[in-house]
Amino acid sequence: MAGHSHWANIAIKKARVDKKRGKLFTKLSRAIIVAAQHGGPDPDSNLALRYAIEKARKASMPNDNIDRAIRRGCGDVGGDKYEELLYEGYGPAGVAVLCEILTENRNRTAGEIRRIFEVNGGNLGATGCVAWMFDRRAQFVIDESVVSEEAVFELALEAGADDVSRSGNHFVVLGSVDTFQAIASTLEAAGIPTVSSEIARIPQNQVELDGESASGVLKLIDALEDNDDIQNVTANFSLPEDVMQAALAGG
């Protein structure tokens, strides 16, 4: 059930983010810029850049935008330098919330994020207040139509994954962070595309929400994801099936 709940959260997030494509491109550009700043312009030797580019292409981001972001990261084109931050807090119903940030002005961002939490029934917390509730994991989501269950189990476990589960119409493959490249390379060599591949923060436990509390939590997450400085929002909630379907329909 935990796997199902986690995939439900991914699906809801995808449905909502897909409706904000302009903001999505801004966030993807920043991820590419920072990856190029840290590891250089060659995706063959810069794994972070490679997967930032792949994520951008999956979102249909134009190649010109991708190239421009790489040049900015390498200093070939002028622009701000971004800082990576992690903000933590609580939402309605005691849900723990993590916000991964890329910002050129941490003071401005802190004020904006604090206000978003406060007006949506939550509060921004101190460093470390909720991060311990999540584990960083290599995560791959695969559509069941592209591979058999037997094949994905065999390939994933051979590559070092330690958990493979079925959730709806998808397989979710998890491994330790240091197995990310091995799993990614194995799936790629086998010609198996992924719906998503990332280093994710997986909640150790989840708060199950009813319809009313789900509405408040999703409103907070929506407001946070509207902020250009926030790259990713993760929270430790799960939804009953009827509430999940209503959230997906509402987008």
Secondary structure as UniProt FT lines:
FT   HELIX           2..17
FT   HELIX           18..20
FT   HELIX           21..39
FT   TURN            43..45
FT   HELIX           47..58
FT   TURN            59..60
FT   HELIX           63..73
FT   TURN            74..75
FT   STRAND          83..90
FT   HELIX           92..94
FT   STRAND          96..103
FT   HELIX           106..119
FT   TURN            120..121
FT   STRAND          123..124
FT   TURN            127..128
FT   HELIX           131..133
FT   STRAND          134..143
FT   HELIX           144..146
FT   HELIX           149..158
FT   TURN            159..160
FT   STRAND          163..167
FT   TURN            168..169
FT   STRAND          170..175
FT   HELIX           177..179
FT   HELIX           180..189
FT   TURN            190..191
FT   STRAND          196..203
FT   STRAND          207..208
FT   HELIX           211..225
FT   TURN            228..229
FT   STRAND          230..235
FT   STRAND          237..238
FT   HELIX           241..250
//
